Amino acid sequence: MPRLARLKGINTTYHIIMRGNEKKKIFLDDRDKYRFLEIIAKMRVKYNYKLEAYCLMDNHVHLLINDNGNDISKIMKSINISYVYYFNNTYDRVGHLFQGRFISEIVADDKYLLAVSAYIHNNPVRAGIVKRPEDFYWSSMREYMSQEPDRKIIYCYRILGICSPSYPEAISTYYQSVRNMEKNYRIFMDIEEDEIQLRRQEGDYIESFEEGRIRINNELVKRGLTMKGIRTDKPLRKEMMEMLRKNSVLSLKEIGELCGGYAESTVSIILKRENHK
């Protein structure tokens, strides 16, 4: 039996939620869902990220993405633009399709990674569409159960490796974990989504470059510092970069500009050092 290495991601993993504008449908038929998966696969090749779980509901999408050292904002922007272009042309429409910017939360450890993947795969069950997560065609649960091997867009080995080093045992254990976690994590994950929305409503979530600049300036004023301080104080600079990375969807280039004029590659290195700890 093949054995799975217990992998620990050194890059950042995100739970991404994309919602239809005004809660409207973003998929009108199965062709749309097929196209969205094609775009996901295309962008995975372009940006070399790892898609660890997904679920396509009619009016929203859940993605579990490890950026593999790439810029999650660029990844999501490319997915968004490509799908909106297809959708608007197919249905002869104009305007926004998605509700603002995508929602993202960092998945910091194995326990939370398992919980988030279970939540994603249980979405159709919670919505009353199916009784078992593996019965829903438009999620990665079928790939985890080896029922859709031809899709080949999911990197399932890290999550299965958390469950067991043996591949057959890992599949069985993961399935039981998903079914058990549907009850154990349902309230917890609902609260998580509400908190994300609340952070945006209360102004804690940074939506633009200008908001990021204001947040940085406010943090410096609190400490009696100027921008010169962020350029000379390495721990402070790292702290500010981490804050922007966690609480915004700003690109690495924008974060670098806000934190002293650093290049995108430099920001990536600094953030990777933090993730190694």
N, C-alpha and C positions, 0 to 999 in steps of 0.2 A: 504494500500500500504506500502511495506517495506520502511524504511528510511535509507539513507546512511550517515554515519558519515563523517564529513569533516576531513580527515586524513592528518596529517603533518608528513612526513618522518623524523625520527631522524638519519637515516643512509644515505648513499650516493647513489644517482641514477645516472646511466651512460647511455649515448647514445653510443652504440657500433656499429662499422661498420667493417665487415669482408669482404675483397675483394679477388676475385680469383687472383692468381698469373698471371701477364701479362694480367689482365682483362679477363682471360679465365673462362669458366663456372665451377662452383663448384657443380651444380646440372644438371645431364644429363637427368633425367626423374623424374616422380613423386615419385618413390620408394626412391630416394635419399632424397627428401624433407620430406617424411614420416619418414625416419630414422633420419634425423637431428632433427625433432621435438621430436622423441622418446628419443634422447640423451639429448635434452634440458630438457625434463620432468624428466629423470633419474637424471641429475645433479641438478635439482631444489630440488629434495628430498634429495640428498646427502649434498648439501651446504645450503639448506633452504633460498635461495634467492627468490626474487619476480620478475617474468617476467611481465612487465606492457604493453609491445607492441612488435610486431615483424613483419617483412616482409621478405620473402624469394624470392629474385630475382634470375635469372639464374646465374649471376656472382658475386653477393654480397648479404650480409645479414645485416639487421638493427635489433638491439635488444635494448630494453629499460629495463634496469635491476636495481633494487634496491638491493644492496649487503646484506642488512639486517645484517650488522656488519661483514660480511665475506670478504675474500680477493678476489677482482675482478680478479686479475691476476691468482689465482689458479682456479677460476671458469672457466675463458676463456681458460686456458691451458687444462683443463680437457675436455671441449667441443671440442676444436681444435684437440687434440690427438685422441679422440674417433671417430670423424667424418673422419679425414684423414685416420685413420686405416681402417675404413669401406670402404671408397672411393677407396683407393689404392688396397685393396684386391678384391673389386668388379670388378674393371676395369683393374686389373693386371698391375698396374703402380707403380712407385717409385718417390720420390722427394716431393718438396713442393707443396701444393695445394693453400694455402692462401698467399697473398702478405704481407710478413713481419709480424710484430705484429699487433694486432687489433688496430683500432683507437678508442679512447674513449674521451668523453667530459662530464664533470660533469653537471648535470641538477640541478640548484641551487634553483629554486622556482616554484610555481604552474603555473605561467604564461608561463614560459619556458617549463615546463613539458607538458602542453597542446599543445604548439606549436610543440614540438618535436614529440609527439605522432601523431599529425595531419600530420606532414611531413612524418613520417614513413608510415602511412596508405595511403597517397596520392602518394607514389612512383610509383605504377603501373599505376595510372592515368597520371602522368607526363611522364611516359615512353610510353604512348599510347597503353598499353595492354588492359585496360578497360576504360570505361567512368565514372564509379562510383567506389569508393574504396571498397564498400561492395561486388562488383562483382568479386573481386580477391580472389581466394580460399586460397592462401598461405600467408595470413596476419591475424593478430588478429582482424581486423575490423569486421569480421563476428562474432567473439566471443563477441565483444562489442555490436553488434546488436542482440545478443542472437540467432544467426543462426547456431552456431557450439558449443552447450553446452557440447558436449561429450569430447571435447579436454581437457578441465579442466587444462590448463597449465597457463592461464592468470590470473593475479591479476588486475582486472579492477576497483576495488571499489574506489581507491584513485582518479584516473582521473575522473571517473563518479561523485564522490563526490564533485569535484571542480565545476561541472556543475549544480548540483541540489541535495538536500537531498532526493528527491523522485526518486526511481529507474526508473519508466517508463519515467518520465520527464527528468531524467539525460540522458537516452539513446537518446531521441529526441534532446535534447540540444547539446549533444556531436556530434551527426551526423551533425547538422547544423554548429557547430564550425569547424568540419573537412572540410566540403565543403567550408565554407567561408575562412578558413585559407589557403586553397590550393593556393589562389591568394595572400593573405596578407603576407604570410610567405615564398613564393617560393624563391624570390630573397635573403631574409635574410638567409634561411637555406642553399642555394647554397653557399653563402659567407662563412658561418660557415665551411662547408666541405673544401672549398678552403683554409681557414685560417689554418685548422688543417694540411693539406698537406704542406702548406707554412712553418709552424712552424718546421716541420720535415726537410724540405729541407734546411732551414736556420740554423739548428742545435739547435733550441730552445727546441726541444722535446728530452727528455732523454731516450735513447734506451737501455742502459745497466748499470750494476752496476758501471763499471769504469767511465762512463760518469756522473753518479750521484755523485761519489766521487769527480770528478773534479769540478762539479758545486758547491758542498758544500764548497770545498776548496776556490774557487774563491769568493764565497759570504763572507766567513770568512775573507779573505785577504782584501776585500773592506772595512770591518769594523774594521780592525786592530786586529782581534781576532785569536785564535788558536782553536783546537778541544776542549781544556779545557773549552773554553767559551760556547760551545754548550752544554756541560754537566752540567754546573752550571747556565746557563741563561735559565729559563723555557720558557719565551715568545719567545726567539730566537729558542729554540729547537722545539717548536710547529710550528713556522713560517717555519722552514726548512722542517719539516715533511709534512706540508700542501703543500709546494712548490713541493716536490717530488711526493706527492700523485696526485696533479693536473696535473703535467707536465711530467709524466712518467707512465709506466706500471710496475714499480718495485713492488715487493711483500712487504707486511708489514714487513716481516723478514728482507729483504734487506734495507728497509727504516730505521728500527731500528739499524741495523749495521752501517749505514752511519751517523746516528745522535747520536752516542755515545755508541753504543753497547747495545741497549735496546731490550727486548724481544718482540716478535710479539704481545703478549697480551697487553703489556704496550702501544705500538704504537696504537693499536686499541682503547684503553681507551682514550688516548690523543686526537685522531682524533674524537671520539664520543663526547667528551666535546666541541670540536670546532663546531660540527654540531648542538649541542643543542642551541647554541647562536643565 
